[in-house]
């Protein structure tokens, strides 16, 4: 995450975004301001009143439309109260004033989004669509809105003036079908159907957005996701999640912060921003003398402290990061790194500062393309191998004796690696044996065939783990650097 000043933004001073760089600005974080409660009762409401900010939840995604010309594509997600003024300020903060949008050569036109994505038709997400449309029309620009067909019909019903703008070809709607990928400028966008509680408008969705090898989930205002392949949600670089309360309260129509902890673990989210927090229903827990969680609507700093404390419990390795978002925050794909990546960089920097060669890593951790975290740790002194495999539900911690690389007679031995390990002998029984094979699956993927078993039929773990080519090369190098080659005994030795 970047601080908001022009000197720290990569595209300030007319420097263009690189083709794979993604900037996301949080335009607002609040639900309907009328639902925040009294300042006497709610510390959260008092904080908002004191700050003078009442902007509804929204974000802007910026990417290069043409690296040579420096044109920027601006995709806005939701446009509730205060958003038009917020994005106008955001353009200045980002140093984008003199850059051009993809739809026009006018420098100031970047203020107006090339496309508006709408998640659902509640007023705190569409209230300023007419204002944005008026500004676009006044500047001779065409406003493009993308949403589901049900959402479009609700927008036209709630704001009849937009219908005449559509008839005059000043606004156009692109209908998105849940579960289908759509190319919107440089972005690949997939809507996922969402349930927003009893007052959930038909056609409500969250969005999965991809740019190059980056994936972002824009997932506010949902209580559950129906009929979704969770592989699609696996391993995002950033997830922006809407939470009305800290403790679970389904009547809000949204997930809670505590439920967001489970989602970031299940989806393996590198970084998470929390928006839409109100906290009023958490007062209900105060009547339970045994309850030990939050029992009030917390201000931002206190909420962040509680989140940080609970993250230590669910992730002893510091794998996950969750931040209470503030209006104006910037996420930059070129500078964002997961906590694990940051620790690796710190160790390499320490080694460089001490002018010593980087030590061989004790372990390697791989984030698979679907479902799994895969980690192996070699202990050459004890001649043991530790393997950790974690999916959305289970975590396997296994240990093996005498790990070795298996010799391969395959012509493609450079592309494959095999590790075998023996079961650890206990007092009464022997543990499972191990075989791990890393092999190419397609042009862009490798597969780890991992099997821990007792005999031929009893599997402790047996599955395929898909990984990228880059991670496969990292893993193969680690294996070659850390494991001796197993050589079967000769007939004479037998």
C-alpha positions as CSV (number, residue, x, y, z in Angstrom):
1,X,0.0,0.0,0.0
2,X,1.2,3.5,-0.8
3,X,0.9,6.7,1.1
4,X,-1.0,9.3,-0.8
5,X,1.5,11.8,-2.1
6,X,2.6,12.4,-5.6
7,X,6.2,11.6,-5.0
8,X,5.3,8.0,-4.1
9,X,3.0,7.3,-6.9
10,X,4.6,5.5,-9.9
11,X,2.6,7.4,-12.5
12,X,3.2,10.9,-11.1
13,X,5.1,13.4,-13.3
14,X,3.4,11.9,-16.5
15,X,5.2,8.5,-16.1
16,X,2.9,5.9,-17.6
17,X,1.7,2.7,-15.9
18,X,3.4,-0.4,-17.1
19,X,1.2,-2.9,-19.0
20,X,0.9,-5.3,-16.0
21,X,0.6,-2.6,-13.2
22,X,-2.7,-2.2,-11.4
23,X,-3.6,0.7,-9.1
24,X,-6.7,0.6,-6.9
25,X,-8.0,3.6,-5.0
26,X,-10.5,3.2,-2.2
27,X,-13.0,6.0,-3.0
28,X,-15.2,5.4,0.1
29,X,-15.8,2.9,2.8
30,X,-19.2,3.6,4.4
31,X,-22.7,2.1,4.3
32,X,-25.7,4.4,4.2
33,X,-24.7,7.2,6.6
34,X,-28.3,7.3,8.0
35,X,-27.8,3.8,9.4
36,X,-24.6,4.5,11.5
37,X,-26.4,5.2,14.8
38,X,-26.0,8.0,17.3
39,X,-22.6,9.6,18.1
40,X,-23.4,9.2,21.8
41,X,-23.7,5.4,21.5
42,X,-21.3,4.6,18.7
43,X,-17.6,5.4,18.6
44,X,-17.7,4.6,14.9
45,X,-20.4,7.1,14.3
46,X,-18.6,9.8,16.3
47,X,-15.4,9.1,14.4
48,X,-17.2,9.6,11.1
49,X,-18.9,12.8,12.2
50,X,-15.6,14.3,13.4
51,X,-13.8,13.4,10.2
52,X,-16.6,15.0,8.0
53,X,-16.4,12.0,5.6
54,X,-19.6,10.3,4.6
55,X,-18.7,8.7,1.3
56,X,-20.2,5.3,0.4
57,X,-18.2,2.2,-0.5
58,X,-16.5,2.3,-3.9
59,X,-13.2,1.8,-5.6
60,X,-11.4,2.8,-8.8
61,X,-9.1,0.5,-10.8
62,X,-6.5,2.1,-13.0
63,X,-4.5,0.2,-15.7
64,X,-2.6,1.1,-18.8
65,X,-4.7,1.2,-22.0
66,X,-1.7,2.0,-24.1
67,X,1.8,2.0,-22.6
68,X,3.3,3.9,-25.5
69,X,0.8,6.8,-25.4
70,X,0.4,6.8,-21.7
71,X,-3.4,6.4,-21.8
72,X,-5.0,5.1,-18.7
73,X,-8.2,3.0,-18.4
74,X,-10.3,3.9,-15.3
75,X,-12.9,1.4,-14.2
76,X,-15.1,2.6,-11.3
77,X,-17.0,0.1,-9.1
78,X,-20.2,1.5,-7.6
79,X,-21.1,5.2,-7.4
80,X,-23.0,6.0,-4.2
81,X,-23.1,9.3,-2.2
82,X,-19.9,11.3,-2.3
83,X,-18.1,9.3,-5.0
84,X,-17.9,11.8,-7.8
85,X,-16.2,14.3,-5.5
86,X,-14.0,11.6,-4.1
87,X,-12.7,10.4,-7.4
88,X,-12.1,14.0,-8.5
89,X,-9.9,14.4,-5.5
90,X,-8.3,11.1,-6.1
91,X,-7.2,12.0,-9.6
92,X,-5.2,14.9,-8.2
93,X,-3.7,12.8,-5.4
94,X,-2.5,10.2,-7.9
95,X,-0.9,12.8,-10.1
96,X,-3.1,11.8,-13.0
97,X,-4.3,15.3,-13.9
98,X,-2.1,15.5,-17.0
99,X,-2.6,12.0,-18.2
100,X,-5.2,10.9,-20.8
101,X,-8.0,8.4,-20.5
102,X,-8.4,5.7,-23.1
103,X,-11.7,7.2,-24.4
104,X,-10.4,10.7,-25.1
105,X,-7.3,12.8,-25.5
106,X,-8.4,15.4,-22.9
107,X,-6.2,15.3,-19.8
108,X,-9.0,16.1,-17.4
109,X,-11.2,13.4,-18.8
110,X,-9.5,10.8,-16.6
111,X,-11.8,12.0,-13.9
112,X,-14.7,10.3,-15.7
113,X,-14.5,6.5,-15.7
114,X,-14.3,4.6,-18.9
115,X,-16.6,2.1,-17.4
116,X,-18.8,1.9,-14.2
117,X,-19.3,-1.6,-12.7
118,X,-22.4,-1.8,-10.5
119,X,-22.6,-4.6,-7.9
120,X,-26.3,-4.0,-7.0
121,X,-29.0,-1.4,-7.0
122,X,-29.1,-0.2,-3.3
123,X,-28.9,3.6,-3.2
124,X,-25.6,3.7,-1.3
125,X,-24.1,2.1,-4.5
126,X,-25.9,3.9,-7.3
127,X,-27.1,7.3,-5.8
128,X,-24.7,9.4,-7.9
129,X,-25.1,7.7,-11.2
130,X,-27.3,10.6,-12.5
131,X,-24.7,13.1,-11.3
132,X,-21.9,11.3,-13.0
133,X,-24.0,11.0,-16.1
134,X,-24.7,14.7,-16.1
135,X,-21.0,15.5,-15.8
136,X,-20.1,13.1,-18.6
137,X,-22.8,14.5,-20.9
138,X,-21.7,18.1,-20.1
139,X,-18.2,17.2,-21.2
140,X,-19.5,15.4,-24.4
141,X,-18.5,12.0,-23.1
142,X,-20.4,8.7,-23.2
143,X,-20.9,6.9,-19.9
144,X,-20.8,3.1,-20.0
145,X,-22.4,1.1,-17.3
146,X,-21.9,-2.7,-16.8
147,X,-24.2,-4.7,-14.6
148,X,-26.6,-7.6,-14.6
149,X,-29.9,-7.2,-16.5
150,X,-31.9,-7.2,-13.2
151,X,-29.7,-4.5,-11.8
152,X,-30.1,-2.4,-15.0
153,X,-33.9,-2.6,-14.7
154,X,-33.8,-1.5,-11.1
155,X,-31.5,1.4,-11.9
156,X,-33.9,2.6,-14.6
157,X,-36.8,2.3,-12.2
158,X,-35.1,4.1,-9.3
159,X,-33.7,6.9,-11.6
160,X,-36.1,7.5,-14.5
161,X,-33.9,10.3,-15.9
162,X,-31.3,7.8,-16.9
163,X,-33.8,6.2,-19.3
164,X,-34.0,9.3,-21.4
165,X,-30.2,9.5,-21.4
166,X,-30.1,5.9,-22.7
167,X,-32.6,6.8,-25.5
168,X,-30.4,9.8,-26.5
169,X,-27.4,7.5,-26.7
170,X,-25.6,9.4,-23.9
171,X,-25.5,6.4,-21.7
172,X,-25.2,2.7,-22.6
173,X,-25.6,-0.5,-20.5
174,X,-23.5,-3.6,-21.1
175,X,-25.3,-6.6,-19.6
176,X,-23.0,-9.0,-17.6
177,X,-24.0,-12.6,-17.0
178,X,-22.9,-14.2,-13.7
179,X,-20.2,-16.8,-14.2
180,X,-19.0,-15.5,-17.6
181,X,-15.8,-13.6,-18.3
182,X,-16.0,-10.2,-19.9
183,X,-13.2,-8.2,-21.4
184,X,-13.6,-4.6,-20.2
185,X,-10.7,-2.5,-21.5
186,X,-7.5,-4.2,-20.2
187,X,-9.4,-6.0,-17.5
188,X,-11.0,-9.5,-17.4
189,X,-14.1,-9.3,-15.3
190,X,-16.3,-12.1,-14.0
191,X,-19.5,-11.4,-12.0
192,X,-20.3,-13.9,-9.2
193,X,-23.9,-14.1,-8.0
194,X,-24.3,-13.0,-4.4
195,X,-26.9,-13.1,-1.7
196,X,-27.3,-9.9,0.3
197,X,-29.9,-11.0,2.8
198,X,-33.6,-10.8,2.8
199,X,-33.6,-7.4,1.0
200,X,-31.1,-8.6,-1.6
201,X,-31.9,-7.1,-4.9
202,X,-32.2,-9.7,-7.8
203,X,-29.0,-9.7,-9.9
204,X,-26.6,-8.8,-7.1
205,X,-23.0,-9.8,-7.7
206,X,-19.5,-9.4,-6.6
207,X,-16.6,-9.2,-9.1
208,X,-13.4,-11.1,-9.8
209,X,-11.1,-8.8,-11.8
210,X,-7.9,-9.9,-13.5
211,X,-5.1,-7.9,-15.1
212,X,-2.1,-9.9,-16.4
213,X,-1.2,-12.2,-13.5
214,X,-3.0,-10.2,-10.9
215,X,-6.4,-11.1,-9.4
216,X,-8.6,-8.9,-7.2
217,X,-12.0,-9.7,-5.6
218,X,-14.3,-6.8,-5.1
219,X,-16.7,-8.5,-2.7
220,X,-18.6,-6.1,-0.5
221,X,-22.3,-6.4,0.3
222,X,-22.8,-10.2,0.4
223,X,-23.9,-12.7,3.0
224,X,-23.2,-15.8,0.9
225,X,-22.1,-16.8,-2.6
226,X,-24.3,-19.5,-4.3
227,X,-23.2,-22.0,-6.8
228,X,-19.6,-20.6,-7.2
229,X,-16.5,-22.7,-8.0
230,X,-14.2,-21.6,-5.2
231,X,-11.2,-22.3,-7.4
232,X,-12.1,-19.0,-9.1
233,X,-11.7,-17.2,-5.7
234,X,-8.4,-18.9,-4.8
235,X,-5.2,-16.9,-4.2
236,X,-6.2,-13.3,-5.0
237,X,-3.6,-10.6,-4.6
238,X,-6.3,-8.4,-2.9
239,X,-9.8,-8.9,-1.6
240,X,-12.0,-5.9,-0.7
241,X,-14.6,-7.3,1.7
242,X,-17.7,-5.5,3.1
243,X,-18.5,-6.3,6.8
244,X,-21.3,-4.6,8.7
245,X,-20.3,-6.0,12.1
246,X,-17.4,-7.7,13.9
247,X,-19.5,-10.6,15.2
248,X,-21.7,-12.7,12.9
249,X,-25.2,-11.0,12.4
250,X,-26.9,-12.5,9.3
251,X,-29.7,-9.9,9.6
252,X,-27.2,-7.3,8.3
253,X,-27.2,-9.1,4.9
254,X,-23.4,-9.1,5.0
255,X,-20.5,-11.2,6.3
256,X,-18.8,-10.1,9.6
257,X,-15.2,-9.4,10.2
258,X,-14.8,-12.7,12.0
259,X,-16.3,-14.5,9.0
260,X,-13.9,-12.5,6.8
261,X,-11.0,-14.2,8.7
262,X,-12.3,-17.6,7.6
263,X,-12.7,-16.4,4.0
264,X,-9.1,-15.0,3.7
265,X,-7.8,-18.4,5.0
266,X,-10.1,-20.4,2.7
267,X,-9.3,-18.4,-0.4
268,X,-5.6,-17.8,0.6
269,X,-6.0,-14.0,0.2
270,X,-2.6,-12.2,0.1
271,X,-4.1,-9.0,1.3
272,X,-7.5,-7.9,2.5
273,X,-9.2,-4.5,2.9
274,X,-12.2,-4.2,5.1
275,X,-14.9,-1.7,4.1
276,X,-18.6,-0.9,5.0
277,X,-18.1,-1.5,8.8
278,X,-20.8,-0.1,11.1
279,X,-20.7,-2.3,14.2
280,X,-24.0,-1.4,15.8
281,X,-25.3,-5.0,16.2
282,X,-22.2,-6.0,18.2
283,X,-23.8,-4.2,21.2
284,X,-26.1,-7.2,21.4
285,X,-23.3,-9.4,22.6
286,X,-22.9,-7.2,25.7
287,X,-25.8,-9.0,27.4
288,X,-23.9,-12.3,27.4
289,X,-21.5,-12.3,30.4
290,X,-19.5,-15.1,28.9
291,X,-18.8,-13.4,25.5
292,X,-15.2,-12.2,25.1
293,X,-15.3,-10.6,21.7
294,X,-16.0,-6.9,20.8
295,X,-19.3,-5.6,22.2
296,X,-19.5,-2.1,20.6
297,X,-19.1,-0.2,17.4
298,X,-15.4,0.5,17.3
299,X,-13.5,3.4,15.8
300,X,-11.0,2.5,13.0
301,X,-7.8,2.3,15.1
302,X,-9.4,0.1,17.7
303,X,-10.9,-2.2,15.1
304,X,-7.5,-2.6,13.5
305,X,-5.9,-3.5,16.8
306,X,-8.6,-6.2,17.4
307,X,-8.1,-7.5,13.8
308,X,-4.3,-7.7,14.2
309,X,-4.6,-9.5,17.5
310,X,-6.9,-12.2,16.0
311,X,-4.7,-12.6,12.9
312,X,-1.9,-13.8,15.1
313,X,-4.2,-16.5,16.3
314,X,-5.3,-17.8,12.9
315,X,-1.9,-17.4,11.2
316,X,1.1,-18.0,13.3
317,X,3.3,-17.7,10.2
318,X,2.0,-14.2,9.5
319,X,0.6,-15.3,6.1
320,X,-2.5,-13.0,6.1
321,X,-2.9,-9.3,6.3
322,X,-6.2,-7.4,6.8
323,X,-6.5,-3.7,6.9
324,X,-9.4,-1.5,7.8
325,X,-9.6,0.7,4.7
326,X,-9.8,4.4,4.7
327,X,-11.0,6.7,1.9
328,X,-8.1,7.6,-0.4
329,X,-6.0,4.5,0.3
330,X,-4.0,3.2,-2.7
331,X,-3.0,-0.4,-3.5
332,X,-0.3,-0.7,-6.1
333,X,0.4,-4.2,-7.6
334,X,4.0,-3.2,-8.3
335,X,4.8,-2.6,-4.6
336,X,2.4,-4.9,-2.8
337,X,3.8,-8.1,-1.4
338,X,2.4,-10.7,0.9
339,X,3.9,-10.9,4.5
340,X,5.8,-14.1,3.5
341,X,7.3,-12.4,0.4
342,X,8.2,-9.4,2.6
343,X,10.0,-11.6,5.1
344,X,11.9,-13.3,2.3
345,X,13.0,-9.9,0.9
346,X,14.1,-8.8,4.4
347,X,16.3,-11.9,4.9
348,X,17.9,-11.4,1.4
349,X,18.5,-7.7,2.3
350,X,20.1,-8.7,5.6
351,X,22.3,-11.1,3.8
352,X,23.3,-8.5,1.2
353,X,24.0,-5.9,3.9
354,X,26.3,-8.3,5.7
355,X,28.1,-9.0,2.4
356,X,27.5,-12.7,2.7
357,X,26.1,-15.1,0.1
358,X,22.4,-15.8,0.5
359,X,22.0,-19.0,2.5
360,X,20.2,-22.0,1.1
361,X,16.6,-21.6,2.3
362,X,15.5,-24.1,5.0
363,X,12.1,-24.5,3.4
364,X,10.1,-23.5,0.3
365,X,6.4,-22.6,0.3
366,X,4.3,-22.7,-2.9
367,X,0.8,-21.2,-3.4
368,X,-0.9,-23.5,-5.8
369,X,-3.2,-22.4,-8.6
370,X,-6.1,-24.2,-7.0
371,X,-6.9,-25.0,-3.4
372,X,-3.5,-25.7,-1.8
373,X,-0.6,-24.3,0.1
374,X,2.4,-26.7,-0.2
375,X,5.5,-26.4,2.0
376,X,8.5,-28.7,2.3
377,X,11.4,-28.3,4.8
378,X,14.5,-30.3,4.7
379,X,16.5,-31.1,7.8
380,X,19.8,-32.6,6.6
381,X,21.3,-33.1,10.1
382,X,18.4,-35.3,11.2
383,X,17.9,-36.7,7.6
384,X,14.2,-35.8,7.8
385,X,11.7,-34.0,5.6
386,X,8.7,-32.1,6.9
387,X,5.7,-31.6,4.5
388,X,2.8,-29.2,5.1
389,X,-0.2,-29.3,2.8
390,X,-3.1,-27.0,3.6
391,X,-6.4,-26.7,1.7
392,X,-9.6,-24.8,2.5
393,X,-10.6,-27.3,5.2
394,X,-7.7,-29.5,6.3
395,X,-4.0,-29.0,7.2
396,X,-1.6,-32.0,6.9
397,X,1.7,-31.8,8.8
398,X,3.7,-34.9,7.9
399,X,7.3,-36.0,8.6
400,X,9.5,-38.6,6.8
401,X,12.9,-40.2,7.2
402,X,15.7,-40.4,4.7
403,X,14.3,-38.1,2.0
404,X,16.0,-38.6,-1.4
405,X,15.8,-37.5,-5.0
406,X,14.8,-40.4,-7.2
407,X,17.0,-41.0,-10.3
408,X,15.1,-40.7,-13.5
409,X,15.7,-42.4,-16.8
410,X,13.1,-40.2,-18.5
411,X,14.4,-38.2,-21.5
412,X,12.6,-35.2,-20.0
413,X,14.4,-35.6,-16.6
414,X,15.2,-31.8,-16.6
415,X,11.5,-31.1,-16.4
416,X,10.7,-33.6,-13.7
417,X,11.8,-34.2,-10.1
418,X,10.8,-36.9,-7.7
419,X,11.3,-37.1,-3.9
420,X,10.8,-40.2,-1.9
421,X,10.8,-40.5,1.9
422,X,10.4,-43.4,4.3
423,X,7.7,-43.5,7.1
424,X,8.9,-42.5,10.6
425,X,9.1,-45.6,12.9
426,X,7.2,-45.2,16.1
427,X,6.8,-47.4,19.2
428,X,3.9,-49.4,17.7
429,X,3.7,-48.6,14.1
430,X,5.4,-47.0,11.1
431,X,4.2,-43.8,9.5
432,X,3.3,-43.4,5.8
433,X,5.8,-43.4,3.0
434,X,6.1,-40.4,0.7
435,X,6.4,-39.9,-3.1
436,X,6.3,-36.4,-4.6
437,X,6.7,-35.9,-8.4
438,X,6.8,-32.5,-10.1
439,X,6.0,-32.8,-13.8
440,X,4.8,-30.5,-16.6
441,X,1.0,-30.5,-17.1
442,X,0.6,-28.0,-19.9
443,X,2.5,-25.1,-21.5
444,X,1.8,-22.9,-18.5
445,X,1.3,-25.3,-15.6
446,X,3.1,-28.0,-13.6
447,X,1.5,-30.5,-11.3
448,X,2.8,-31.9,-8.0
449,X,1.6,-35.4,-7.6
450,X,1.9,-35.9,-3.8
451,X,1.1,-39.2,-2.1
452,X,1.6,-40.2,1.5
453,X,0.5,-43.8,2.0
454,X,0.8,-46.9,4.1
455,X,1.0,-49.8,1.7
456,X,-0.6,-49.7,-1.8
457,X,-4.1,-48.8,-0.7
458,X,-4.2,-46.7,2.5
459,X,-3.6,-43.1,1.6
460,X,-3.1,-40.4,4.1
461,X,-2.9,-37.9,1.3
462,X,-3.1,-38.4,-2.4
463,X,-3.8,-35.5,-4.8
464,X,-2.6,-33.3,-7.7
465,X,-1.5,-29.8,-6.9
466,X,-1.4,-27.4,-9.8
467,X,1.4,-24.8,-9.7
468,X,2.8,-22.2,-12.1
469,X,5.9,-22.6,-14.2
470,X,7.8,-20.1,-12.1
471,X,7.0,-21.9,-8.8
472,X,7.9,-25.2,-10.4
473,X,11.3,-23.9,-11.3
474,X,11.8,-22.6,-7.7
475,X,10.7,-26.0,-6.3
476,X,12.9,-28.1,-8.7
477,X,15.9,-25.9,-7.8
478,X,15.2,-26.4,-4.1
479,X,15.1,-30.1,-4.5
480,X,18.3,-30.3,-6.5
481,X,20.1,-28.1,-4.0
482,X,18.9,-29.9,-0.9
483,X,18.4,-33.6,-1.5
484,X,20.9,-36.4,-2.3
485,X,20.0,-38.8,-5.1
486,X,18.7,-42.2,-4.1
487,X,20.5,-45.1,-5.7
488,X,18.9,-48.6,-5.4
489,X,21.3,-51.2,-4.1
490,X,23.0,-53.3,-6.7
491,X,22.5,-57.1,-6.9
492,X,26.0,-57.7,-5.4
493,X,25.1,-55.4,-2.5
494,X,22.0,-57.4,-1.9
